[in-house]
Amino acid sequence: MILEASNISRNFGAVRAADNISFTVEEGMAYGILGPNGSGKTTTLGIVLSVLKADSGSFRWFGNKPSPEVYRRIGSLLEVPNFFPYLSLARNLEVIARIKEVPLTDIDRVLEETGLLKRRSSRYFQLSLGMKQRLGIAAALLGDPEVLVLDEPANGLDPEGIAEVRSIVSLQRERGKSIIMASHILDEVEKVCTHVAVLKGGKLITAGKVDELLKGEVLVIASTGDPAALGRAIESSGIASSVVVKETLAEIILNEGYDSAAVNRVAYENGIMLSELKVKKSSLEEQFLELIREK
Amino acid sequence: MRGLKKIAMIEWAKVAPYGFVRTMIILLALLFFLVIFASSRIDISVPGFSWRNIYRFPYNWSSFAWVASWFNIFLSIIVITVTGNEFQHRTFRQQVMNGYDRSEWLAGKGILILFLALTGVIMVTLTVVIFGFAMTPDLTLKALFSGISVLPVYFLQATGYMVIGMLFVTLLRSNALSIILFFLYFIVIEPVIRVMAPAEIRPWFPVKIISHLTPTPEILQLASQAGEEASSALTFEGLGILPRQLPQNINLVMALVYILLFGTLTWLIIRKKDL
């Protein structure tokens, strides 16, 4: 077991930032903490990284109580990268390498992996936002930690930067690292994580496997000369949960286990000619918004 | 907690390349040397008095330590800035996440304070030696070393100034505000409180105690050609020019108590607060 958080709570004045949050991260998981801004993601990670104090609750890393020794086995990036602006990249990483007690030779390895080796002598304040974010990830990779804890790693980056960060994280995932990643970007969680906990207003709404929690509905748009007849046929076939008939088409939301071929088959069996059949998976974002609206 | 050597290496990696620290130390040394040098060129020729005694062994140990104490503010500003940077850039937070214990971080700052105090001691020693050898006629071994005991006292005083700065910046987490509070506390807040306090507790306030560790040299006494044989009434305190001070041994103990107290308060704040 990598991390077990039990009933973590934290108030900031009248605001309940984390409300009785419990979750478990097992080895090899890529665990996403998903939620809109202000949902308690950073507070939760801040508490398990021991930089914020919990009002109540407890957590264990690798089955142990939190300690500096435990944190040396974790690579972390919370919110924005935090470095000395007047120090060079190599010097900033040297501070962390000394704290983590890893060889200083590892500095060039992580700079290489994050594409910053050529800038090793540049000062931190001279870097672009994307480079700063990559240096944050480089610092997290120092010492080849067992777990990476990343809070909004693609925050503020342009699409190219997001892709770069995602590929770095995915590489670590392929190497078998456990990853805990907070994000409000659903696409990011879906692409990187195996498991997810959804937070809203400091509360854990749901947790589980990504593909189970965020499974998509299939929407089929069928164009035909007689959409009303198609609608009736689909309804009576029992393959759809909903059919909306419009002037020249029918919008069909299929039940689980059916695909567009089933629509085609029903139309054929009922002698209805289809001029066009479009398949659209409902967006993850729509489902996520639905999920947090429901609770 | 890891060894102090490792903590010192971590602190060194953070501070050594920081131009501000180097500039402040160089500025401090230059200003100190300049003040000593410029004042040494003054020649007050009153029969029976010689200003030059202040620059001669063994009196220069205490008089130079007193002059150096004016510049302790530089050392405090270094500590406030270096520590405040760790809050403002959130590097302290990052270090804790990377496995640096809060107590280790504070120990690192303690090592920095001791290093800076030692730098001050070296600066005073070098200046004393240069001016002492240049200006002391008939130098004896006894005269050379008899005033050297002021060095650990100056070391303690510089440490005290920096520990107060450290407490303020830990509390406020802002370099600018902490430097302002530091000045206000030394120049306005404590002196005003002292004036309002009963006379018997006035000498017991922290700034009073710490700043009095290197007392104003008894220039009247030193400048007298009789020097150490001068009358004890020929002192600023004896003449009523300076307020009553605590005896030096009590002052030393109290300074140590305050340093430990402020260090403990700093630790309690660091341990309790979010990063």
Interface residues (C-beta under 8 A of the other chain):
Chain A: G46 L49 S50 V51 L52 K53 P68 E69 V70 Y71 R72 I74 S76 L78 V80 P81 N82 F83 F84 P85 Y86 L87 S88 R91 E94 V95 I96 R98 I99 K100 E101 A139
Chain B: R2 K6 M9 I10 A13 K14 P17 Y18 G19 F20 N85 H89 R90 T91 R93 Q94 Q95 V96 M97 N98 G99 Y100 D101 E104 K272 D274 L275
